[in-house]
Amino acid sequence: MSVDGPVAQFKLICAIVADPRARKIHDQVAAAIIARYYPLYKNARASVSFLEVATGLTRGSVATASADLVEWGYFTMRKGIGKRPTEFTPIWNSVLQPPDATSVLQPPDPTVLQPQDAKSDSVLWPPDQTYLQLPEYNSGILVGRCEPAAAPTAPPDRGGVAPGPAHTARDPEGEATFDEFWQAYPRRHGRRKAREAWNSLGGDKGLLARVIEAAGRLRDHHMAQHTEARFIPYPHSWLAGERYEEDLPAAFSDPRSSPKEPKEKSVATKVVQAESTQLIGQESDIPTGRHSLVIENISHSGSMNDGQYVTTHLRTVSGECWKHTICTWHENDEIREAGQMAFRTILADLRDPKDAVGMKVSVFRDTKSIKYEPIITH
């Protein structure tokens, strides 16, 4: 059987899908890379632009997923230079490793603890001796019986809070490690960034111990509230914002499922705002239907921490002004990807976005999308 044949490719994909750290974007990027694998050159040429088209993901999501797959040991990557695309080499032996012969039980050494005049196998072995090698055997030996091994911890659910050890108080003088924090925090995403944020805290043992305790309390809180993982801050953001010094957040409720009641306005405006909750990554007070409008201005607002937005200001023939706001960056993956997709679609519809201000456009709005089309006058 070929080392890099279809069976090996199928097993590698299955291993990535079954990896508890992987999400849908990792599965999509891995499948696109393996589809490009060329046995003659033992690699797959797949640029970021190609993976964007092949998976339908944004450039940032493709870069994040490919970096994770390399870090987890499924591929090696050689970045492209000039016209040479990026090359990925699958690591086939990352799927199944052959059993290690040293982990097999070894026969007892007859010279161990044997008296000099021993002539038979009737010598009793001390009850606290074992030939099982560590770390395969680490539960401890007691005279007369063995302590039962602890039950294995279930892998984290992709859609919920990552389980961890029960929260216990620790000695402030004890050494706190990043791995302890990683196990305690309820959302395990962006390990490399989280480690950098952890290292930036310095070597204050008391501070590191408080951070780990705060992470454990946060995990217990979100597990009790059944909070979805996508609504929990990334570990590096939580550390960088010193949120371990804050109180526990209030019980979370998705604002899209219970929109706030707007101020007193016309019935038509209330209907429009109710319909706008169906849009993900964008907001607008444009009524449903087709309208002939003029783009008066395009403004930018927000920050990397709070989200970045682009707002198109439109004017009707009667002089009424409407707004269409699109999210181009957000910590929430679903909102960010939906907003960026809507923004790219509108840029393609306008054809020449640099001259968009003053352009007459035909805007069509339904409950799930807003589409632009230039009005060409002769």
Contacts in CASP RR format, 6 or more apart in sequence:
PFRMAT RR
TARGET T0000
AUTHOR 0000-0000-0000
METHOD contacts of the structure
MODEL  1
MSVDGPVAQFKLICAIVADPRARKIHDQVAAAIIARYYPLYKNARASVSF
LEVATGLTRGSVATASADLVEWGYFTMRKGIGKRPTEFTPIWNSVLQPPD
ATSVLQPPDPTVLQPQDAKSDSVLWPPDQTYLQLPEYNSGILVGRCEPAA
APTAPPDRGGVAPGPAHTARDPEGEATFDEFWQAYPRRHGRRKAREAWNS
LGGDKGLLARVIEAAGRLRDHHMAQHTEARFIPYPHSWLAGERYEEDLPA
AFSDPRSSPKEPKEKSVATKVVQAESTQLIGQESDIPTGRHSLVIENISH
SGSMNDGQYVTTHLRTVSGECWKHTICTWHENDEIREAGQMAFRTILADL
RDPKDAVGMKVSVFRDTKSIKYEPIITH
1 7 0 8 1.000
1 8 0 8 1.000
2 8 0 8 1.000
2 39 0 8 1.000
3 92 0 8 1.000
4 37 0 8 1.000
4 39 0 8 1.000
4 42 0 8 1.000
4 90 0 8 1.000
4 92 0 8 1.000
5 39 0 8 1.000
8 92 0 8 1.000
8 95 0 8 1.000
9 34 0 8 1.000
9 37 0 8 1.000
9 90 0 8 1.000
11 95 0 8 1.000
11 96 0 8 1.000
12 30 0 8 1.000
12 34 0 8 1.000
12 74 0 8 1.000
12 90 0 8 1.000
12 92 0 8 1.000
12 94 0 8 1.000
12 95 0 8 1.000
13 27 0 8 1.000
13 30 0 8 1.000
13 31 0 8 1.000
13 34 0 8 1.000
14 95 0 8 1.000
15 74 0 8 1.000
15 94 0 8 1.000
15 95 0 8 1.000
16 22 0 8 1.000
16 26 0 8 1.000
16 27 0 8 1.000
16 30 0 8 1.000
16 69 0 8 1.000
16 74 0 8 1.000
17 27 0 8 1.000
19 26 0 8 1.000
19 72 0 8 1.000
20 155 0 8 1.000
20 156 0 8 1.000
20 158 0 8 1.000
21 68 0 8 1.000
21 72 0 8 1.000
21 188 0 8 1.000
22 68 0 8 1.000
22 158 0 8 1.000
23 65 0 8 1.000
23 158 0 8 1.000
25 55 0 8 1.000
25 57 0 8 1.000
25 61 0 8 1.000
25 62 0 8 1.000
25 64 0 8 1.000
25 65 0 8 1.000
26 65 0 8 1.000
26 68 0 8 1.000
26 69 0 8 1.000
28 55 0 8 1.000
28 56 0 8 1.000
28 57 0 8 1.000
28 65 0 8 1.000
29 51 0 8 1.000
29 55 0 8 1.000
29 57 0 8 1.000
29 62 0 8 1.000
29 65 0 8 1.000
29 66 0 8 1.000
29 69 0 8 1.000
30 65 0 8 1.000
30 69 0 8 1.000
30 74 0 8 1.000
30 75 0 8 1.000
32 46 0 8 1.000
32 50 0 8 1.000
32 51 0 8 1.000
32 54 0 8 1.000
32 55 0 8 1.000
33 44 0 8 1.000
33 46 0 8 1.000
33 51 0 8 1.000
33 66 0 8 1.000
33 69 0 8 1.000
33 75 0 8 1.000
33 88 0 8 1.000
33 90 0 8 1.000
34 44 0 8 1.000
34 90 0 8 1.000
35 44 0 8 1.000
35 54 0 8 1.000
36 44 0 8 1.000
36 45 0 8 1.000
36 46 0 8 1.000
36 50 0 8 1.000
36 88 0 8 1.000
37 43 0 8 1.000
37 44 0 8 1.000
37 90 0 8 1.000
38 44 0 8 1.000
38 45 0 8 1.000
42 89 0 8 1.000
43 78 0 8 1.000
43 87 0 8 1.000
43 88 0 8 1.000
43 89 0 8 1.000
44 87 0 8 1.000
44 88 0 8 1.000
44 89 0 8 1.000
44 90 0 8 1.000
45 85 0 8 1.000
45 86 0 8 1.000
45 87 0 8 1.000
45 88 0 8 1.000
46 54 0 8 1.000
46 85 0 8 1.000
46 86 0 8 1.000
46 87 0 8 1.000
46 88 0 8 1.000
47 80 0 8 1.000
47 85 0 8 1.000
47 86 0 8 1.000
48 59 0 8 1.000
48 62 0 8 1.000
48 63 0 8 1.000
48 66 0 8 1.000
48 86 0 8 1.000
50 85 0 8 1.000
51 57 0 8 1.000
51 62 0 8 1.000
51 66 0 8 1.000
52 58 0 8 1.000
52 59 0 8 1.000
52 62 0 8 1.000
55 62 0 8 1.000
57 65 0 8 1.000
57 337 0 8 1.000
58 336 0 8 1.000
58 337 0 8 1.000
58 340 0 8 1.000
58 341 0 8 1.000
61 333 0 8 1.000
61 337 0 8 1.000
66 75 0 8 1.000
66 77 0 8 1.000
66 88 0 8 1.000
67 192 0 8 1.000
68 190 0 8 1.000
69 75 0 8 1.000
70 76 0 8 1.000
70 77 0 8 1.000
71 191 0 8 1.000
71 192 0 8 1.000
73 91 0 8 1.000
73 94 0 8 1.000
74 90 0 8 1.000
74 91 0 8 1.000
74 94 0 8 1.000
75 88 0 8 1.000
75 89 0 8 1.000
75 90 0 8 1.000
75 91 0 8 1.000
76 88 0 8 1.000
76 89 0 8 1.000
76 91 0 8 1.000
77 86 0 8 1.000
77 87 0 8 1.000
77 88 0 8 1.000
77 89 0 8 1.000
78 86 0 8 1.000
78 87 0 8 1.000
78 88 0 8 1.000
78 89 0 8 1.000
79 86 0 8 1.000
80 86 0 8 1.000
80 87 0 8 1.000
102 133 0 8 1.000
103 133 0 8 1.000
103 136 0 8 1.000
105 131 0 8 1.000
105 132 0 8 1.000
106 131 0 8 1.000
106 133 0 8 1.000
107 131 0 8 1.000
108 125 0 8 1.000
108 131 0 8 1.000
112 129 0 8 1.000
113 123 0 8 1.000
113 125 0 8 1.000
113 126 0 8 1.000
113 129 0 8 1.000
114 123 0 8 1.000
115 123 0 8 1.000
127 141 0 8 1.000
127 143 0 8 1.000
127 144 0 8 1.000
128 141 0 8 1.000
128 142 0 8 1.000
128 143 0 8 1.000
129 141 0 8 1.000
130 137 0 8 1.000
130 141 0 8 1.000
139 146 0 8 1.000
139 147 0 8 1.000
139 148 0 8 1.000
139 149 0 8 1.000
139 150 0 8 1.000
140 146 0 8 1.000
140 147 0 8 1.000
153 163 0 8 1.000
153 164 0 8 1.000
154 163 0 8 1.000
156 162 0 8 1.000
156 163 0 8 1.000
156 188 0 8 1.000
158 229 0 8 1.000
159 228 0 8 1.000
159 229 0 8 1.000
159 230 0 8 1.000
160 227 0 8 1.000
160 228 0 8 1.000
160 229 0 8 1.000
161 186 0 8 1.000
161 187 0 8 1.000
161 219 0 8 1.000
161 222 0 8 1.000
161 223 0 8 1.000
161 227 0 8 1.000
161 229 0 8 1.000
161 232 0 8 1.000
162 185 0 8 1.000
162 186 0 8 1.000
162 187 0 8 1.000
162 188 0 8 1.000
162 219 0 8 1.000
162 229 0 8 1.000
163 223 0 8 1.000
164 183 0 8 1.000
164 184 0 8 1.000
164 219 0 8 1.000
165 183 0 8 1.000
165 184 0 8 1.000
167 184 0 8 1.000
167 213 0 8 1.000
167 216 0 8 1.000
167 217 0 8 1.000
167 219 0 8 1.000
167 220 0 8 1.000
169 213 0 8 1.000
170 176 0 8 1.000
170 209 0 8 1.000
170 212 0 8 1.000
170 213 0 8 1.000
171 209 0 8 1.000
172 205 0 8 1.000
172 206 0 8 1.000
172 209 0 8 1.000
172 210 0 8 1.000
173 205 0 8 1.000
174 205 0 8 1.000
174 209 0 8 1.000
175 205 0 8 1.000
176 205 0 8 1.000
176 206 0 8 1.000
176 208 0 8 1.000
176 209 0 8 1.000
176 211 0 8 1.000
176 212 0 8 1.000
178 194 0 8 1.000
178 195 0 8 1.000
178 198 0 8 1.000
178 199 0 8 1.000
180 212 0 8 1.000
181 194 0 8 1.000
181 198 0 8 1.000
181 208 0 8 1.000
181 211 0 8 1.000
181 212 0 8 1.000
181 215 0 8 1.000
181 235 0 8 1.000
182 188 0 8 1.000
182 191 0 8 1.000
182 194 0 8 1.000
182 235 0 8 1.000
184 212 0 8 1.000
184 215 0 8 1.000
184 216 0 8 1.000
184 219 0 8 1.000
185 194 0 8 1.000
185 215 0 8 1.000
185 216 0 8 1.000
185 218 0 8 1.000
185 219 0 8 1.000
185 235 0 8 1.000
185 238 0 8 1.000
186 215 0 8 1.000
186 216 0 8 1.000
186 218 0 8 1.000
186 219 0 8 1.000
186 222 0 8 1.000
186 223 0 8 1.000
186 227 0 8 1.000
186 229 0 8 1.000
186 232 0 8 1.000
187 229 0 8 1.000
187 232 0 8 1.000
187 233 0 8 1.000
187 234 0 8 1.000
187 235 0 8 1.000
188 235 0 8 1.000
189 229 0 8 1.000
189 234 0 8 1.000
189 235 0 8 1.000
190 234 0 8 1.000
190 235 0 8 1.000
190 236 0 8 1.000
191 235 0 8 1.000
193 234 0 8 1.000
193 235 0 8 1.000
193 236 0 8 1.000
194 234 0 8 1.000
194 235 0 8 1.000
194 236 0 8 1.000
194 239 0 8 1.000
196 236 0 8 1.000
197 235 0 8 1.000
197 236 0 8 1.000
197 239 0 8 1.000
197 240 0 8 1.000
198 239 0 8 1.000
200 239 0 8 1.000
200 240 0 8 1.000
201 207 0 8 1.000
201 208 0 8 1.000
201 211 0 8 1.000
201 239 0 8 1.000
202 208 0 8 1.000
210 244 0 8 1.000
211 239 0 8 1.000
211 244 0 8 1.000
214 244 0 8 1.000
214 245 0 8 1.000
215 238 0 8 1.000
215 244 0 8 1.000
217 248 0 8 1.000
218 238 0 8 1.000
218 248 0 8 1.000
221 248 0 8 1.000
221 249 0 8 1.000
222 232 0 8 1.000
225 251 0 8 1.000
225 252 0 8 1.000
227 252 0 8 1.000
230 332 0 8 1.000
230 333 0 8 1.000
230 334 0 8 1.000
231 252 0 8 1.000
231 254 0 8 1.000
231 332 0 8 1.000
233 243 0 8 1.000
233 331 0 8 1.000
234 331 0 8 1.000
237 331 0 8 1.000
238 244 0 8 1.000
256 277 0 8 1.000
259 273 0 8 1.000
259 274 0 8 1.000
259 277 0 8 1.000
262 269 0 8 1.000
262 270 0 8 1.000
262 273 0 8 1.000
268 287 0 8 1.000
269 285 0 8 1.000
272 285 0 8 1.000
272 286 0 8 1.000
272 287 0 8 1.000
272 288 0 8 1.000
273 285 0 8 1.000
275 288 0 8 1.000
275 367 0 8 1.000
276 283 0 8 1.000
276 284 0 8 1.000
276 285 0 8 1.000
278 367 0 8 1.000
278 368 0 8 1.000
279 367 0 8 1.000
279 368 0 8 1.000
279 369 0 8 1.000
279 370 0 8 1.000
280 334 0 8 1.000
280 335 0 8 1.000
280 338 0 8 1.000
280 339 0 8 1.000
281 326 0 8 1.000
281 327 0 8 1.000
281 330 0 8 1.000
281 335 0 8 1.000
281 336 0 8 1.000
281 338 0 8 1.000
281 339 0 8 1.000
281 342 0 8 1.000
282 324 0 8 1.000
282 325 0 8 1.000
282 326 0 8 1.000
282 327 0 8 1.000
282 338 0 8 1.000
282 339 0 8 1.000
282 342 0 8 1.000
282 370 0 8 1.000
283 324 0 8 1.000
283 325 0 8 1.000
284 322 0 8 1.000
284 323 0 8 1.000
284 324 0 8 1.000
284 325 0 8 1.000
284 365 0 8 1.000
284 370 0 8 1.000
285 322 0 8 1.000
285 323 0 8 1.000
286 314 0 8 1.000
286 322 0 8 1.000
286 324 0 8 1.000
286 363 0 8 1.000
286 365 0 8 1.000
286 370 0 8 1.000
287 365 0 8 1.000
288 365 0 8 1.000
288 366 0 8 1.000
288 367 0 8 1.000
289 364 0 8 1.000
289 365 0 8 1.000
289 366 0 8 1.000
290 362 0 8 1.000
290 363 0 8 1.000
290 364 0 8 1.000
290 365 0 8 1.000
291 316 0 8 1.000
291 362 0 8 1.000
291 363 0 8 1.000
291 364 0 8 1.000
291 365 0 8 1.000
292 316 0 8 1.000
292 317 0 8 1.000
292 360 0 8 1.000
292 361 0 8 1.000
292 362 0 8 1.000
292 375 0 8 1.000
293 314 0 8 1.000
293 315 0 8 1.000
293 316 0 8 1.000
293 322 0 8 1.000
293 360 0 8 1.000
293 361 0 8 1.000
293 362 0 8 1.000
293 363 0 8 1.000
294 314 0 8 1.000
294 315 0 8 1.000
294 358 0 8 1.000
294 359 0 8 1.000
294 360 0 8 1.000
294 361 0 8 1.000
295 312 0 8 1.000
295 313 0 8 1.000
295 314 0 8 1.000
295 356 0 8 1.000
295 357 0 8 1.000
295 358 0 8 1.000
295 359 0 8 1.000
295 361 0 8 1.000
296 313 0 8 1.000
296 314 0 8 1.000
296 315 0 8 1.000
296 321 0 8 1.000
296 357 0 8 1.000
296 358 0 8 1.000
297 312 0 8 1.000
297 313 0 8 1.000
297 357 0 8 1.000
298 310 0 8 1.000
298 311 0 8 1.000
298 312 0 8 1.000
298 313 0 8 1.000
298 356 0 8 1.000
298 357 0 8 1.000
299 310 0 8 1.000
299 311 0 8 1.000
299 313 0 8 1.000
300 308 0 8 1.000
300 309 0 8 1.000
300 310 0 8 1.000
300 311 0 8 1.000
301 308 0 8 1.000
301 309 0 8 1.000
301 311 0 8 1.000
302 308 0 8 1.000
302 309 0 8 1.000
304 329 0 8 1.000
307 327 0 8 1.000
307 329 0 8 1.000
307 330 0 8 1.000
307 331 0 8 1.000
308 327 0 8 1.000
308 328 0 8 1.000
308 329 0 8 1.000
308 330 0 8 1.000
309 325 0 8 1.000
309 326 0 8 1.000
309 327 0 8 1.000
309 328 0 8 1.000
310 325 0 8 1.000
310 326 0 8 1.000
310 328 0 8 1.000
310 343 0 8 1.000
311 323 0 8 1.000
311 324 0 8 1.000
311 325 0 8 1.000
311 326 0 8 1.000
312 323 0 8 1.000
312 324 0 8 1.000
312 325 0 8 1.000
312 326 0 8 1.000
312 346 0 8 1.000
312 356 0 8 1.000
313 321 0 8 1.000
313 322 0 8 1.000
313 323 0 8 1.000
314 321 0 8 1.000
314 322 0 8 1.000
314 323 0 8 1.000
314 324 0 8 1.000
314 361 0 8 1.000
314 363 0 8 1.000
315 321 0 8 1.000
315 322 0 8 1.000
316 322 0 8 1.000
324 363 0 8 1.000
324 370 0 8 1.000
326 339 0 8 1.000
326 342 0 8 1.000
326 343 0 8 1.000
326 346 0 8 1.000
327 335 0 8 1.000
327 336 0 8 1.000
327 338 0 8 1.000
327 339 0 8 1.000
328 336 0 8 1.000
328 339 0 8 1.000
328 340 0 8 1.000
328 343 0 8 1.000
329 336 0 8 1.000
330 336 0 8 1.000
342 369 0 8 1.000
342 370 0 8 1.000
345 371 0 8 1.000
346 370 0 8 1.000
346 371 0 8 1.000
346 372 0 8 1.000
347 353 0 8 1.000
349 371 0 8 1.000
349 372 0 8 1.000
349 373 0 8 1.000
349 374 0 8 1.000
350 356 0 8 1.000
350 359 0 8 1.000
350 361 0 8 1.000
350 372 0 8 1.000
350 374 0 8 1.000
351 374 0 8 1.000
359 374 0 8 1.000
360 374 0 8 1.000
360 375 0 8 1.000
360 377 0 8 1.000
361 372 0 8 1.000
361 373 0 8 1.000
361 374 0 8 1.000
361 375 0 8 1.000
362 372 0 8 1.000
362 373 0 8 1.000
362 374 0 8 1.000
362 375 0 8 1.000
363 370 0 8 1.000
363 371 0 8 1.000
363 372 0 8 1.000
363 373 0 8 1.000
364 370 0 8 1.000
364 371 0 8 1.000
364 373 0 8 1.000
365 371 0 8 1.000
END
